[in-house]
Every structure is written in structure tokens, then in C-alpha cells.
């Protein structure tokens, strides 16, 4: 008795591949969504827009996942996608200006929460220092100092020589130090 083998029909193969692709995308989202969120915030995306831009990033990931080759680290690949999506988002924001509204009033806090207020102020100061950096310097600073990526990964993401990436990091650090010193001086000068 001979056993006949039946080839899998193309629609079943396509469905199986689609299921594997969706499962891979789902696991990538679970594993890297927080990283993408932080990256976009560090790149200057407004808190109100971050969720939408994260979705845009994962739409690109979905489209390009089949092309991804493991020659680059996943975080570096995701970072490069974040850079392009962020740039596109900024261009579209310039075309349609945002309506400005008054910010929500601050909630009064009990005196024992002074440390929380100090931490919040420090985070605001850190964000403002990072946002003041030119894009080329900010990208390197965020990837190295906040996301702890290696300089070789950063150079690969940016498509530049490693020495250029180091030079940008050095200039970014110097600008942050100078801006921080100016802010401290301004604060100390404004107090009685």
C-alpha cells in the first residue's frame, strides 16, 4: 500500500504564514511597545499624539517585518522606524497647526509630597533640555544615554561612521551641560 502525499494548498499556506506573521507582530508589540513609546517621547512627540504615532510605527513594522533581517538588532531597527515616522509626523503637524488650549490646572498636593514635586520638576527640566537639542544631537543622546544602545548600533541606525556618532554625543552632552548651567544660574538669580 502506498501513501500518497497531498501538497498543502496555496490558500492554506498563505493563511498559515499570515498567522505566523501576526503572532510574531503581536509578540514584538508586547515586548517593544514601551520602548517605542519612550523613544517617541524622547524624540519630541507630544503626549497627546504618542499613542497614535506608536500605532503608526507598528503599522510600518507590520508592513516591513517580512523584510527584516537579523543583521541589525531589533531595537536599532525599531529606532530607525521611529525616526522616520517621527519625522513624517512632524511634517504633517506643520501643515495642520494644532489648536492651543489652556493646560489643565495643577492639582494641589499635600506638603509631604515635596519629593514627588521635585522629581516631577527634574523630569520636566530633563525633557526641556533634551527637546532643546538639535535633532541630530538629540537622537544620539537619547539612544546612548537613555536607551543604553551601543555606539555601533547608533551608527548603524543613523548610517554614519562611528566617530561621527561619538562627536554628536559629545556635542549633545556639552550643550546639555551648558543649558543646565544657564538654567541653574537663572533660577538662583531670580530668588531673593
C-alpha positions as CSV (number, residue, x, y, z in Angstrom):
1,X,0.0,0.0,0.0
2,X,1.4,3.4,-1.0
3,X,0.7,6.5,0.9
4,X,0.0,9.5,-1.2
5,X,1.2,12.8,0.0
6,X,-1.0,15.8,-0.8
7,X,0.6,19.1,-1.1
8,X,-0.8,21.9,1.1
9,X,-3.0,24.1,-1.0
10,X,-1.7,27.7,-1.6
11,X,-4.6,29.3,0.3
12,X,-3.8,27.2,3.4
13,X,-0.1,28.0,3.2
14,X,-0.9,31.7,2.9
15,X,-3.2,31.5,5.9
16,X,-0.5,29.7,7.9
17,X,2.1,32.3,7.0
18,X,-0.3,35.1,7.9
19,X,-1.0,33.6,11.3
20,X,2.7,33.2,12.0
21,X,3.3,36.8,10.8
22,X,0.5,38.1,13.1
23,X,1.8,36.1,16.1
24,X,5.3,37.5,15.5
25,X,4.0,41.0,15.3
26,X,1.9,40.5,18.5
27,X,5.0,39.3,20.4
28,X,7.1,42.2,19.0
29,X,4.4,44.7,20.2
30,X,4.2,43.2,23.7
31,X,8.0,43.1,24.0
32,X,8.8,46.5,22.5
33,X,5.8,48.8,22.7
34,X,7.1,50.5,25.9
35,X,10.5,51.1,24.2
36,X,8.8,52.6,21.2
37,X,6.6,54.8,23.4
38,X,9.7,56.1,25.3
39,X,11.6,56.6,22.1
40,X,8.9,58.7,20.6
41,X,8.5,60.8,23.7
42,X,12.3,61.4,23.7
43,X,12.1,62.4,20.1
44,X,9.7,65.1,20.9
45,X,6.3,63.6,20.1
46,X,3.6,65.3,22.3
47,X,2.0,63.2,25.0
48,X,-1.4,63.6,23.2
49,X,0.0,62.2,20.0
50,X,2.2,59.4,21.3
51,X,-0.4,56.6,21.2
52,X,-1.3,57.4,17.5
53,X,2.4,57.6,16.5
54,X,3.2,54.2,18.3
55,X,0.4,52.7,16.1
56,X,1.9,54.2,13.0
57,X,5.3,52.7,13.9
58,X,3.8,49.2,14.3
59,X,1.9,49.6,11.0
60,X,5.3,50.1,9.4
61,X,6.7,47.2,11.4
62,X,3.8,45.0,10.1
63,X,4.5,46.0,6.5
64,X,8.3,45.5,6.7
65,X,8.5,42.6,9.1
66,X,9.0,40.1,6.3
67,X,12.0,42.2,5.0
68,X,13.6,42.4,8.5
69,X,16.9,40.6,8.5
70,X,18.5,39.9,11.8
71,X,21.8,41.5,10.8
72,X,20.7,44.5,12.8
73,X,19.5,44.5,16.4
74,X,15.7,44.6,16.8
75,X,15.8,47.8,18.9
76,X,18.1,49.5,16.4
77,X,15.7,48.6,13.6
78,X,12.7,49.8,15.6
79,X,14.5,53.0,16.4
80,X,15.2,53.7,12.8
81,X,11.5,53.2,12.0
82,X,10.6,55.6,14.9
83,X,12.9,58.2,13.5
84,X,11.2,58.1,10.1
85,X,7.7,58.0,11.5
86,X,8.5,60.8,13.9
87,X,9.9,63.0,11.0
88,X,6.8,62.3,8.9
89,X,4.5,63.2,11.9
90,X,6.4,66.5,12.5
91,X,6.0,67.4,8.8
92,X,2.3,66.7,8.9
93,X,1.9,68.7,12.2
94,X,3.5,71.7,10.5
95,X,0.9,71.5,7.7
96,X,-2.1,71.4,10.1
97,X,-1.4,73.6,13.1
98,X,-2.7,72.4,16.5
99,X,-5.3,74.3,18.4
100,X,-3.8,75.6,21.6
101,X,-5.8,75.2,24.7
102,X,-5.1,76.2,28.3
103,X,-3.5,73.4,30.3
104,X,-5.3,71.7,33.0
105,X,-4.9,73.3,36.4
106,X,-2.4,71.6,38.6
107,X,-3.9,69.6,41.4
108,X,-2.9,70.8,44.9
109,X,-0.8,68.4,46.7
110,X,-0.2,67.8,50.4
111,X,3.1,69.2,51.8
112,X,4.6,65.7,52.4
113,X,4.7,65.2,48.7
114,X,7.6,67.6,48.1
115,X,9.8,64.8,46.8
116,X,7.3,63.9,44.2
117,X,7.1,67.5,43.1
118,X,10.9,67.8,43.0
119,X,11.1,64.6,40.9
120,X,8.4,65.9,38.6
121,X,10.3,69.2,38.2
122,X,13.5,67.4,37.5
123,X,11.8,65.3,34.8
124,X,10.3,68.5,33.2
125,X,13.8,70.1,33.2
126,X,15.3,66.9,31.7
127,X,12.7,66.8,28.9
128,X,13.2,70.5,28.2
129,X,17.0,70.1,28.0
130,X,16.6,67.1,25.6
131,X,14.0,69.0,23.5
132,X,16.3,71.9,23.2
133,X,18.9,69.8,21.4
134,X,19.0,69.9,17.6
135,X,17.5,66.7,16.1
136,X,20.9,65.1,15.1
137,X,22.3,65.6,18.6
138,X,19.1,64.6,20.4
139,X,18.8,61.3,18.5
140,X,22.3,60.2,19.6
141,X,21.9,61.5,23.1
142,X,18.6,59.7,23.7
143,X,19.8,56.4,22.1
144,X,23.0,56.3,24.1
145,X,22.2,58.0,27.5
146,X,18.5,56.9,27.9
147,X,18.1,53.8,25.8
148,X,21.6,52.5,26.5
149,X,22.2,51.4,22.9
150,X,25.8,50.7,21.9
151,X,27.6,53.3,19.7
152,X,27.9,50.7,16.9
153,X,24.1,50.2,16.9
154,X,23.6,54.0,16.9
155,X,26.0,54.5,14.0
156,X,24.2,51.7,12.1
157,X,20.7,53.3,12.7
158,X,22.0,56.7,11.6
159,X,24.0,55.4,8.7
160,X,27.1,57.3,9.8
161,X,30.6,56.5,10.8
162,X,31.0,55.6,14.5
163,X,33.3,58.6,15.0
164,X,30.5,60.9,13.8
165,X,28.1,59.4,16.3
166,X,30.7,59.9,19.1
167,X,31.2,63.5,18.1
168,X,27.5,64.2,18.1
169,X,27.2,62.6,21.6
170,X,30.0,64.8,22.8
171,X,28.4,68.0,21.4
172,X,25.0,66.9,22.8
173,X,26.5,66.4,26.3
174,X,28.2,69.8,26.2
175,X,25.0,71.5,25.1
176,X,23.0,69.9,27.9
177,X,25.7,70.8,30.5
178,X,25.7,74.4,29.2
179,X,21.9,74.7,29.1
180,X,21.6,73.2,32.6
181,X,24.2,75.7,34.0
182,X,22.3,78.6,32.4
183,X,19.0,77.4,33.9
184,X,20.6,77.0,37.4
185,X,22.1,80.4,37.2
186,X,18.8,81.9,36.1
187,X,17.0,80.2,38.9
188,X,19.5,81.2,41.5
189,X,19.5,84.8,40.3
190,X,15.7,85.1,40.4
191,X,15.4,84.0,44.1
192,X,15.6,86.7,46.8
